[in-house]
Amino acid sequence: MALAAVKREKTLAELAAQFDVHTNVIKIWRDQLLEGAAGIFGEGKPEAPAPVDVKERRAQIGS
């Protein structure tokens, strides 16, 4: 539905009627898709997680 909303081949009202979902829900999903796609295909790379100190972590859990 979100992809169909992005394509704009049908109005939100038409999509809502077709899938029996409220137009606001489709709009939210469309916005989330666009926001997420920008993070994947946008400029720059996502931040890598911080390295884990295994010795320190084992000391914390007692193993």
N, CA, C, O and CB atoms as a CASP TS submission, in Angstrom:
PFRMAT TS
TARGET T0000
AUTHOR 0000-0000-0000
METHOD Language model
MODEL 1
PARENT N/A
ATOM      1  N   MET     1       0.814  -1.186   0.000  1.00  0.00           N
ATOM      2  CA  MET     1       0.000   0.000   0.000  1.00  0.00           C
ATOM      3  C   MET     1       0.858   1.249   0.000  1.00  0.00           C
ATOM      4  O   MET     1       0.581   2.206  -0.724  1.00  0.00           O
ATOM      5  CB  MET     1      -0.926  -0.002   1.185  1.00  0.00           C
ATOM      6  N   ALA     2       1.903   1.235   0.818  1.00  0.00           N
ATOM      7  CA  ALA     2       2.764   2.414   0.899  1.00  0.00           C
ATOM      8  C   ALA     2       3.419   2.682  -0.446  1.00  0.00           C
ATOM      9  O   ALA     2       3.516   3.830  -0.881  1.00  0.00           O
ATOM     10  CB  ALA     2       3.835   2.233   1.988  1.00  0.00           C
ATOM     11  N   LEU     3       3.868   1.620  -1.101  1.00  0.00           N
ATOM     12  CA  LEU     3       4.498   1.782  -2.412  1.00  0.00           C
ATOM     13  C   LEU     3       3.483   2.286  -3.432  1.00  0.00           C
ATOM     14  O   LEU     3       3.810   3.130  -4.267  1.00  0.00           O
ATOM     15  CB  LEU     3       5.115   0.451  -2.886  1.00  0.00           C
ATOM     16  N   ALA     4       2.272   1.782  -3.372  1.00  0.00           N
ATOM     17  CA  ALA     4       1.226   2.256  -4.271  1.00  0.00           C
ATOM     18  C   ALA     4       0.939   3.735  -4.018  1.00  0.00           C
ATOM     19  O   ALA     4       0.678   4.487  -4.957  1.00  0.00           O
ATOM     20  CB  ALA     4      -0.057   1.421  -4.095  1.00  0.00           C
ATOM     21  N   ALA     5       0.986   4.146  -2.768  1.00  0.00           N
ATOM     22  CA  ALA     5       0.765   5.554  -2.442  1.00  0.00           C
ATOM     23  C   ALA     5       1.896   6.422  -2.963  1.00  0.00           C
ATOM     24  O   ALA     5       1.664   7.554  -3.386  1.00  0.00           O
ATOM     25  CB  ALA     5       0.621   5.737  -0.937  1.00  0.00           C
ATOM     26  N   VAL     6       3.123   5.901  -2.935  1.00  0.00           N
ATOM     27  CA  VAL     6       4.266   6.653  -3.450  1.00  0.00           C
ATOM     28  C   VAL     6       4.153   6.807  -4.960  1.00  0.00           C
ATOM     29  O   VAL     6       4.484   7.861  -5.505  1.00  0.00           O
ATOM     30  CB  VAL     6       5.591   5.957  -3.079  1.00  0.00           C
ATOM     31  N   LYS     7       3.691   5.769  -5.634  1.00  0.00           N
ATOM     32  CA  LYS     7       3.563   5.801  -7.103  1.00  0.00           C
ATOM     33  C   LYS     7       2.527   6.827  -7.558  1.00  0.00           C
ATOM     34  O   LYS     7       2.610   7.355  -8.667  1.00  0.00           O
ATOM     35  CB  LYS     7       3.180   4.412  -7.634  1.00  0.00           C
ATOM     36  N   ARG     8       1.557   7.102  -6.698  1.00  0.00           N
ATOM     37  CA  ARG     8       0.496   8.084  -6.971  1.00  0.00           C
ATOM     38  C   ARG     8      -0.322   7.771  -8.224  1.00  0.00           C
ATOM     39  O   ARG     8      -0.803   8.676  -8.906  1.00  0.00           O
ATOM     40  CB  ARG     8       1.102   9.455  -7.109  1.00  0.00           C
ATOM     41  N   GLU     9      -0.471   6.483  -8.515  1.00  0.00           N
ATOM     42  CA  GLU     9      -1.326   6.090  -9.631  1.00  0.00           C
ATOM     43  C   GLU     9      -2.792   6.151  -9.224  1.00  0.00           C
ATOM     44  O   GLU     9      -3.680   6.274 -10.067  1.00  0.00           O
ATOM     45  CB  GLU     9      -0.965   4.678 -10.118  1.00  0.00           C
ATOM     46  N   LYS    10      -3.030   6.063  -7.923  1.00  0.00           N
ATOM     47  CA  LYS    10      -4.372   6.192  -7.368  1.00  0.00           C
ATOM     48  C   LYS    10      -4.313   7.183  -6.221  1.00  0.00           C
ATOM     49  O   LYS    10      -3.254   7.386  -5.627  1.00  0.00           O
ATOM     50  CB  LYS    10      -4.933   4.811  -6.894  1.00  0.00           C
ATOM     51  N   THR    11      -5.432   7.795  -5.908  1.00  0.00           N
ATOM     52  CA  THR    11      -5.485   8.710  -4.775  1.00  0.00           C
ATOM     53  C   THR    11      -5.487   7.905  -3.481  1.00  0.00           C
ATOM     54  O   THR    11      -5.737   6.700  -3.484  1.00  0.00           O
ATOM     55  CB  THR    11      -6.736   9.625  -4.857  1.00  0.00           C
ATOM     56  N   LEU    12      -5.206   8.589  -2.378  1.00  0.00           N
ATOM     57  CA  LEU    12      -5.254   7.927  -1.078  1.00  0.00           C
ATOM     58  C   LEU    12      -6.653   7.386  -0.804  1.00  0.00           C
ATOM     59  O   LEU    12      -6.802   6.310  -0.223  1.00  0.00           O
ATOM     60  CB  LEU    12      -4.830   8.896   0.036  1.00  0.00           C
ATOM     61  N   ALA    13      -7.666   8.119  -1.216  1.00  0.00           N
ATOM     62  CA  ALA    13      -9.045   7.665  -1.014  1.00  0.00           C
ATOM     63  C   ALA    13      -9.317   6.385  -1.802  1.00  0.00           C
ATOM     64  O   ALA    13      -9.982   5.477  -1.302  1.00  0.00           O
ATOM     65  CB  ALA    13     -10.041   8.766  -1.429  1.00  0.00           C
ATOM     66  N   GLU    14      -8.813   6.309  -3.017  1.00  0.00           N
ATOM     67  CA  GLU    14      -9.001   5.101  -3.826  1.00  0.00           C
ATOM     68  C   GLU    14      -8.276   3.903  -3.200  1.00  0.00           C
ATOM     69  O   GLU    14      -8.813   2.796  -3.155  1.00  0.00           O
ATOM     70  CB  GLU    14      -8.494   5.335  -5.266  1.00  0.00           C
ATOM     71  N   LEU    15      -7.052   4.139  -2.719  1.00  0.00           N
ATOM     72  CA  LEU    15      -6.300   3.070  -2.067  1.00  0.00           C
ATOM     73  C   LEU    15      -6.987   2.629  -0.778  1.00  0.00           C
ATOM     74  O   LEU    15      -7.048   1.436  -0.480  1.00  0.00           O
ATOM     75  CB  LEU    15      -4.865   3.528  -1.773  1.00  0.00           C
ATOM     76  N   ALA    16      -7.500   3.586  -0.018  1.00  0.00           N
ATOM     77  CA  ALA    16      -8.190   3.271   1.223  1.00  0.00           C
ATOM     78  C   ALA    16      -9.405   2.393   0.958  1.00  0.00           C
ATOM     79  O   ALA    16      -9.659   1.435   1.688  1.00  0.00           O
ATOM     80  CB  ALA    16      -8.608   4.551   1.942  1.00  0.00           C
ATOM     81  N   ALA    17     -10.146   2.720  -0.076  1.00  0.00           N
ATOM     82  CA  ALA    17     -11.320   1.918  -0.425  1.00  0.00           C
ATOM     83  C   ALA    17     -10.904   0.533  -0.916  1.00  0.00           C
ATOM     84  O   ALA    17     -11.538  -0.465  -0.573  1.00  0.00           O
ATOM     85  CB  ALA    17     -12.159   2.632  -1.500  1.00  0.00           C
ATOM     86  N   GLN    18      -9.849   0.471  -1.712  1.00  0.00           N
ATOM     87  CA  GLN    18      -9.387  -0.805  -2.264  1.00  0.00           C
ATOM     88  C   GLN    18      -8.908  -1.756  -1.174  1.00  0.00           C
ATOM     89  O   GLN    18      -9.220  -2.946  -1.210  1.00  0.00           O
ATOM     90  CB  GLN    18      -8.266  -0.569  -3.267  1.00  0.00           C
ATOM     91  N   PHE    19      -8.147  -1.236  -0.196  1.00  0.00           N
ATOM     92  CA  PHE    19      -7.560  -2.086   0.831  1.00  0.00           C
ATOM     93  C   PHE    19      -8.319  -2.047   2.152  1.00  0.00           C
ATOM     94  O   PHE    19      -7.918  -2.708   3.111  1.00  0.00           O
ATOM     95  CB  PHE    19      -6.138  -1.684   1.064  1.00  0.00           C
ATOM     96  N   ASP    20      -9.400  -1.289   2.219  1.00  0.00           N
ATOM     97  CA  ASP    20     -10.220  -1.165   3.416  1.00  0.00           C
ATOM     98  C   ASP    20      -9.390  -0.702   4.616  1.00  0.00           C
ATOM     99  O   ASP    20      -9.448  -1.287   5.697  1.00  0.00           O
ATOM    100  CB  ASP    20     -10.899  -2.497   3.729  1.00  0.00           C
ATOM    101  N   VAL    21      -8.617   0.366   4.393  1.00  0.00           N
ATOM    102  CA  VAL    21      -7.776   0.972   5.419  1.00  0.00           C
ATOM    103  C   VAL    21      -8.024   2.475   5.374  1.00  0.00           C
ATOM    104  O   VAL    21      -8.279   3.030   4.305  1.00  0.00           O
ATOM    105  CB  VAL    21      -6.250   0.630   5.202  1.00  0.00           C
ATOM    106  N   HIS    22      -7.950   3.134   6.521  1.00  0.00           N
ATOM    107  CA  HIS    22      -8.171   4.577   6.576  1.00  0.00           C
ATOM    108  C   HIS    22      -7.061   5.317   5.827  1.00  0.00           C
ATOM    109  O   HIS    22      -5.908   4.885   5.832  1.00  0.00           O
ATOM    110  CB  HIS    22      -8.243   5.057   8.040  1.00  0.00           C
ATOM    111  N   THR    23      -7.406   6.414   5.195  1.00  0.00           N
ATOM    112  CA  THR    23      -6.429   7.186   4.420  1.00  0.00           C
ATOM    113  C   THR    23      -5.263   7.664   5.277  1.00  0.00           C
ATOM    114  O   THR    23      -4.129   7.723   4.800  1.00  0.00           O
ATOM    115  CB  THR    23      -7.106   8.381   3.768  1.00  0.00           C
ATOM    116  N   ASN    24      -5.527   8.006   6.534  1.00  0.00           N
ATOM    117  CA  ASN    24      -4.440   8.465   7.407  1.00  0.00           C
ATOM    118  C   ASN    24      -3.389   7.379   7.631  1.00  0.00           C
ATOM    119  O   ASN    24      -2.196   7.674   7.715  1.00  0.00           O
ATOM    120  CB  ASN    24      -5.004   8.921   8.751  1.00  0.00           C
ATOM    121  N   VAL    25      -3.826   6.135   7.725  1.00  0.00           N
ATOM    122  CA  VAL    25      -2.900   5.020   7.916  1.00  0.00           C
ATOM    123  C   VAL    25      -2.007   4.881   6.681  1.00  0.00           C
ATOM    124  O   VAL    25      -0.796   4.698   6.804  1.00  0.00           O
ATOM    125  CB  VAL    25      -3.674   3.696   8.188  1.00  0.00           C
ATOM    126  N   ILE    26      -2.600   4.966   5.507  1.00  0.00           N
ATOM    127  CA  ILE    26      -1.818   4.864   4.269  1.00  0.00           C
ATOM    128  C   ILE    26      -0.817   6.013   4.187  1.00  0.00           C
ATOM    129  O   ILE    26       0.330   5.814   3.787  1.00  0.00           O
ATOM    130  CB  ILE    26      -2.750   4.869   3.025  1.00  0.00           C
ATOM    131  N   LYS    27      -1.249   7.209   4.563  1.00  0.00           N
ATOM    132  CA  LYS    27      -0.349   8.362   4.530  1.00  0.00           C
ATOM    133  C   LYS    27       0.828   8.162   5.480  1.00  0.00           C
ATOM    134  O   LYS    27       1.968   8.465   5.126  1.00  0.00           O
ATOM    135  CB  LYS    27      -1.107   9.644   4.894  1.00  0.00           C
ATOM    136  N   ILE    28       0.561   7.657   6.677  1.00  0.00           N
ATOM    137  CA  ILE    28       1.629   7.407   7.649  1.00  0.00           C
ATOM    138  C   ILE    28       2.605   6.376   7.094  1.00  0.00           C
ATOM    139  O   ILE    28       3.819   6.564   7.172  1.00  0.00           O
ATOM    140  CB  ILE    28       1.044   6.924   9.002  1.00  0.00           C
ATOM    141  N   TRP    29       2.080   5.287   6.534  1.00  0.00           N
ATOM    142  CA  TRP    29       2.948   4.249   5.972  1.00  0.00           C
ATOM    143  C   TRP    29       3.766   4.779   4.797  1.00  0.00           C
ATOM    144  O   TRP    29       4.940   4.442   4.646  1.00  0.00           O
ATOM    145  CB  TRP    29       2.114   3.047   5.526  1.00  0.00           C
ATOM    146  N   ARG    30       3.139   5.606   3.969  1.00  0.00           N
ATOM    147  CA  ARG    30       3.851   6.195   2.831  1.00  0.00           C
ATOM    148  C   ARG    30       4.994   7.076   3.324  1.00  0.00           C
ATOM    149  O   ARG    30       6.114   6.999   2.819  1.00  0.00           O
ATOM    150  CB  ARG    30       2.884   7.016   1.943  1.00  0.00           C
ATOM    151  N   ASP    31       4.698   7.914   4.318  1.00  0.00           N
ATOM    152  CA  ASP    31       5.725   8.800   4.867  1.00  0.00           C
ATOM    153  C   ASP    31       6.866   8.012   5.505  1.00  0.00           C
ATOM    154  O   ASP    31       8.032   8.381   5.365  1.00  0.00           O
ATOM    155  CB  ASP    31       5.110   9.746   5.894  1.00  0.00           C
ATOM    156  N   GLN    32       6.529   6.923   6.208  1.00  0.00           N
ATOM    157  CA  GLN    32       7.563   6.085   6.816  1.00  0.00           C
ATOM    158  C   GLN    32       8.428   5.415   5.746  1.00  0.00           C
ATOM    159  O   GLN    32       9.644   5.308   5.904  1.00  0.00           O
ATOM    160  CB  GLN    32       6.922   5.019   7.722  1.00  0.00           C
ATOM    161  N   LEU    33       7.805   4.971   4.670  1.00  0.00           N
ATOM    162  CA  LEU    33       8.552   4.363   3.573  1.00  0.00           C
ATOM    163  C   LEU    33       9.520   5.359   2.967  1.00  0.00           C
ATOM    164  O   LEU    33      10.685   5.037   2.732  1.00  0.00           O
ATOM    165  CB  LEU    33       7.602   3.834   2.500  1.00  0.00           C
ATOM    166  N   LEU    34       9.043   6.567   2.714  1.00  0.00           N
ATOM    167  CA  LEU    34       9.905   7.579   2.113  1.00  0.00           C
ATOM    168  C   LEU    34      11.045   7.967   3.047  1.00  0.00           C
ATOM    169  O   LEU    34      12.176   8.165   2.605  1.00  0.00           O
ATOM    170  CB  LEU    34       9.090   8.814   1.744  1.00  0.00           C
ATOM    171  N   GLU    35      10.747   8.074   4.337  1.00  0.00           N
ATOM    172  CA  GLU    35      11.780   8.419   5.311  1.00  0.00           C
ATOM    173  C   GLU    35      12.826   7.301   5.413  1.00  0.00           C
ATOM    174  O   GLU    35      14.026   7.569   5.468  1.00  0.00           O
ATOM    175  CB  GLU    35      11.147   8.685   6.693  1.00  0.00           C
ATOM    176  N   GLY    36      12.365   6.067   5.436  1.00  0.00           N
ATOM    177  CA  GLY    36      13.272   4.938   5.514  1.00  0.00           C
ATOM    178  C   GLY    36      14.107   4.776   4.258  1.00  0.00           C
ATOM    179  O   GLY    36      15.290   4.442   4.329  1.00  0.00           O
ATOM    180  N   ALA    37      13.492   5.012   3.111  1.00  0.00           N
ATOM    181  CA  ALA    37      14.219   4.891   1.845  1.00  0.00           C
ATOM    182  C   ALA    37      15.310   5.946   1.757  1.00  0.00           C
ATOM    183  O   ALA    37      16.380   5.689   1.206  1.00  0.00           O
ATOM    184  CB  ALA    37      13.258   5.019   0.650  1.00  0.00           C
ATOM    185  N   ALA    38      15.052   7.115   2.289  1.00  0.00           N
ATOM    186  CA  ALA    38      16.073   8.165   2.275  1.00  0.00           C
ATOM    187  C   ALA    38      17.278   7.732   3.100  1.00  0.00           C
ATOM    188  O   ALA    38      18.415   8.034   2.737  1.00  0.00           O
ATOM    189  CB  ALA    38      15.500   9.496   2.818  1.00  0.00           C
ATOM    190  N   GLY    39      17.048   7.038   4.185  1.00  0.00           N
ATOM    191  CA  GLY    39      18.139   6.552   5.011  1.00  0.00           C
ATOM    192  C   GLY    39      18.940   5.463   4.332  1.00  0.00           C
ATOM    193  O   GLY    39      20.146   5.349   4.551  1.00  0.00           O
ATOM    194  N   ILE    40      18.286   4.665   3.513  1.00  0.00           N
ATOM    195  CA  ILE    40      18.973   3.575   2.817  1.00  0.00           C
ATOM    196  C   ILE    40      19.696   4.084   1.582  1.00  0.00           C
ATOM    197  O   ILE    40      20.854   3.739   1.346  1.00  0.00           O
ATOM    198  CB  ILE    40      17.982   2.480   2.426  1.00  0.00           C
ATOM    199  N   PHE    41      19.015   4.901   0.799  1.00  0.00           N
ATOM    200  CA  PHE    41      19.566   5.337  -0.474  1.00  0.00           C
ATOM    201  C   PHE    41      20.114   6.755  -0.452  1.00  0.00           C
ATOM    202  O   PHE    41      20.627   7.242  -1.459  1.00  0.00           O
ATOM    203  CB  PHE    41      18.525   5.232  -1.524  1.00  0.00           C
ATOM    204  N   GLY    42      20.007   7.421   0.699  1.00  0.00           N
ATOM    205  CA  GLY    42      20.467   8.800   0.808  1.00  0.00           C
ATOM    206  C   GLY    42      21.978   8.895   0.838  1.00  0.00           C
ATOM    207  O   GLY    42      22.689   7.903   0.680  1.00  0.00           O
ATOM    208  N   GLU    43      22.442  10.095   1.040  1.00  0.00           N
ATOM    209  CA  GLU    43      23.876  10.339   1.080  1.00  0.00           C
ATOM    210  C   GLU    43      24.478   9.763   2.349  1.00  0.00           C
ATOM    211  O   GLU    43      23.829   9.721   3.395  1.00  0.00           O
ATOM    212  CB  GLU    43      24.171  11.836   0.984  1.00  0.00           C
ATOM    213  N   GLY    44      25.706   9.326   2.251  1.00  0.00           N
ATOM    214  CA  GLY    44      26.422   8.816   3.417  1.00  0.00           C
ATOM    215  C   GLY    44      26.010   7.410   3.780  1.00  0.00           C
ATOM    216  O   GLY    44      25.039   6.868   3.250  1.00  0.00           O
ATOM    217  N   LYS    45      26.760   6.834   4.687  1.00  0.00           N
ATOM    218  CA  LYS    45      26.486   5.481   5.156  1.00  0.00           C
ATOM    219  C   LYS    45      25.905   5.560   6.554  1.00  0.00           C
ATOM    220  O   LYS    45      26.188   6.497   7.300  1.00  0.00           O
ATOM    221  CB  LYS    45      27.767   4.606   5.136  1.00  0.00           C
ATOM    222  N   PRO    46      25.088   4.567   6.911  1.00  0.00           N
ATOM    223  CA  PRO    46      24.597   4.554   8.284  1.00  0.00           C
ATOM    224  C   PRO    46      25.755   4.345   9.253  1.00  0.00           C
ATOM    225  O   PRO    46      26.768   3.740   8.902  1.00  0.00           O
ATOM    226  CB  PRO    46      23.533   3.456   8.473  1.00  0.00           C
ATOM    227  N   GLU    47      25.598   4.845  10.461  1.00  0.00           N
ATOM    228  CA  GLU    47      26.657   4.725  11.457  1.00  0.00           C
ATOM    229  C   GLU    47      26.804   3.274  11.896  1.00  0.00           C
ATOM    230  O   GLU    47      25.814   2.581  12.130  1.00  0.00           O
ATOM    231  CB  GLU    47      26.368   5.628  12.670  1.00  0.00           C
ATOM    232  N   ALA    48      28.037   2.828  12.003  1.00  0.00           N
ATOM    233  CA  ALA    48      28.312   1.471  12.476  1.00  0.00           C
ATOM    234  C   ALA    48      28.181   1.448  13.990  1.00  0.00           C
ATOM    235  O   ALA    48      28.461   2.447  14.652  1.00  0.00           O
ATOM    236  CB  ALA    48      29.730   0.990  12.033  1.00  0.00           C
ATOM    237  N   PRO    49      27.759   0.317  14.545  1.00  0.00           N
ATOM    238  CA  PRO    49      27.679   0.249  15.999  1.00  0.00           C
ATOM    239  C   PRO    49      29.064   0.349  16.615  1.00  0.00           C
ATOM    240  O   PRO    49      30.061  -0.031  16.002  1.00  0.00           O
ATOM    241  CB  PRO    49      26.994  -1.047  16.441  1.00  0.00           C
ATOM    242  N   ALA    50      29.110   0.861  17.826  1.00  0.00           N
ATOM    243  CA  ALA    50      30.390   1.000  18.528  1.00  0.00           C
ATOM    244  C   ALA    50      30.968  -0.374  18.812  1.00  0.00           C
ATOM    245  O   ALA    50      30.215  -1.303  19.102  1.00  0.00           O
ATOM    246  CB  ALA    50      30.219   1.798  19.844  1.00  0.00           C
ATOM    247  N   PRO    51      32.283  -0.529  18.736  1.00  0.00           N
ATOM    248  CA  PRO    51      32.888  -1.833  19.028  1.00  0.00           C
ATOM    249  C   PRO    51      32.661  -2.218  20.482  1.00  0.00           C
ATOM    250  O   PRO    51      32.590  -1.357  21.359  1.00  0.00           O
ATOM    251  CB  PRO    51      34.395  -1.813  18.716  1.00  0.00           C
ATOM    252  N   VAL    52      32.548  -3.509  20.729  1.00  0.00           N
ATOM    253  CA  VAL    52      32.289  -4.024  22.067  1.00  0.00           C
ATOM    254  C   VAL    52      33.580  -4.587  22.634  1.00  0.00           C
ATOM    255  O   VAL    52      34.279  -5.351  21.969  1.00  0.00           O
ATOM    256  CB  VAL    52      31.175  -5.104  22.049  1.00  0.00           C
ATOM    257  N   ASP    53      33.891  -4.208  23.861  1.00  0.00           N
ATOM    258  CA  ASP    53      35.040  -4.772  24.564  1.00  0.00           C
ATOM    259  C   ASP    53      34.570  -6.064  25.228  1.00  0.00           C
ATOM    260  O   ASP    53      33.880  -6.037  26.247  1.00  0.00           O
ATOM    261  CB  ASP    53      35.636  -3.757  25.625  1.00  0.00           C
ATOM    262  N   VAL    54      34.954  -7.195  24.634  1.00  0.00           N
ATOM    263  CA  VAL    54      34.465  -8.482  25.094  1.00  0.00           C
ATOM    264  C   VAL    54      34.900  -8.768  26.529  1.00  0.00           C
ATOM    265  O   VAL    54      34.100  -9.267  27.321  1.00  0.00           O
ATOM    266  CB  VAL    54      34.953  -9.584  24.173  1.00  0.00           C
ATOM    267  N   LYS    55      36.140  -8.466  26.880  1.00  0.00           N
ATOM    268  CA  LYS    55      36.626  -8.713  28.243  1.00  0.00           C
ATOM    269  C   LYS    55      35.810  -7.918  29.258  1.00  0.00           C
ATOM    270  O   LYS    55      35.432  -8.437  30.309  1.00  0.00           O
ATOM    271  CB  LYS    55      38.120  -8.347  28.361  1.00  0.00           C
ATOM    272  N   GLU    56      35.550  -6.681  28.939  1.00  0.00           N
ATOM    273  CA  GLU    56      34.769  -5.834  29.858  1.00  0.00           C
ATOM    274  C   GLU    56      33.337  -6.362  29.971  1.00  0.00           C
ATOM    275  O   GLU    56      32.778  -6.409  31.067  1.00  0.00           O
ATOM    276  CB  GLU    56      34.761  -4.353  29.372  1.00  0.00           C
ATOM    277  N   ARG    57      32.760  -6.750  28.869  1.00  0.00           N
ATOM    278  CA  ARG    57      31.383  -7.250  28.868  1.00  0.00           C
ATOM    279  C   ARG    57      31.282  -8.540  29.683  1.00  0.00           C
ATOM    280  O   ARG    57      30.323  -8.723  30.434  1.00  0.00           O
ATOM    281  CB  ARG    57      30.894  -7.492  27.422  1.00  0.00           C
ATOM    282  N   ARG    58      32.269  -9.441  29.541  1.00  0.00           N
ATOM    283  CA  ARG    58      32.256 -10.684  30.314  1.00  0.00           C
ATOM    284  C   ARG    58      32.418 -10.407  31.799  1.00  0.00           C
ATOM    285  O   ARG    58      31.816 -11.083  32.633  1.00  0.00           O
ATOM    286  CB  ARG    58      33.363 -11.625  29.836  1.00  0.00           C
ATOM    287  N   ALA    59      33.234  -9.409  32.129  1.00  0.00           N
ATOM    288  CA  ALA    59      33.400  -9.037  33.524  1.00  0.00           C
ATOM    289  C   ALA    59      32.086  -8.518  34.097  1.00  0.00           C
ATOM    290  O   ALA    59      31.782  -8.759  35.266  1.00  0.00           O
ATOM    291  CB  ALA    59      34.502  -7.982  33.671  1.00  0.00           C
ATOM    292  N   GLN    60      31.309  -7.811  33.289  1.00  0.00           N
ATOM    293  CA  GLN    60      30.033  -7.264  33.747  1.00  0.00           C
ATOM    294  C   GLN    60      29.019  -8.378  34.038  1.00  0.00           C
ATOM    295  O   GLN    60      28.238  -8.286  34.985  1.00  0.00           O
ATOM    296  CB  GLN    60      29.466  -6.297  32.698  1.00  0.00           C
ATOM    297  N   ILE    61      29.042  -9.430  33.208  1.00  0.00           N
ATOM    298  CA  ILE    61      28.048 -10.483  33.394  1.00  0.00           C
ATOM    299  C   ILE    61      28.588 -11.638  34.236  1.00  0.00           C
ATOM    300  O   ILE    61      27.846 -12.557  34.582  1.00  0.00           O
ATOM    301  CB  ILE    61      27.582 -11.003  32.044  1.00  0.00           C
ATOM    302  N   GLY    62      29.876 -11.592  34.564  1.00  0.00           N
ATOM    303  CA  GLY    62      30.453 -12.581  35.467  1.00  0.00           C
ATOM    304  C   GLY    62      30.786 -13.916  34.830  1.00  0.00           C
ATOM    305  O   GLY    62      30.690 -14.950  35.491  1.00  0.00           O
ATOM    306  N   SER    63      31.175 -13.923  33.566  1.00  0.00           N
ATOM    307  CA  SER    63      31.565 -15.208  32.972  1.00  0.00           C
ATOM    308  C   SER    63      33.015 -15.220  32.601  1.00  0.00           C
ATOM    309  O   SER    63      33.513 -16.222  32.089  1.00  0.00           O
ATOM    310  CB  SER    63      30.728 -15.514  31.752  1.00  0.00           C
TER
END
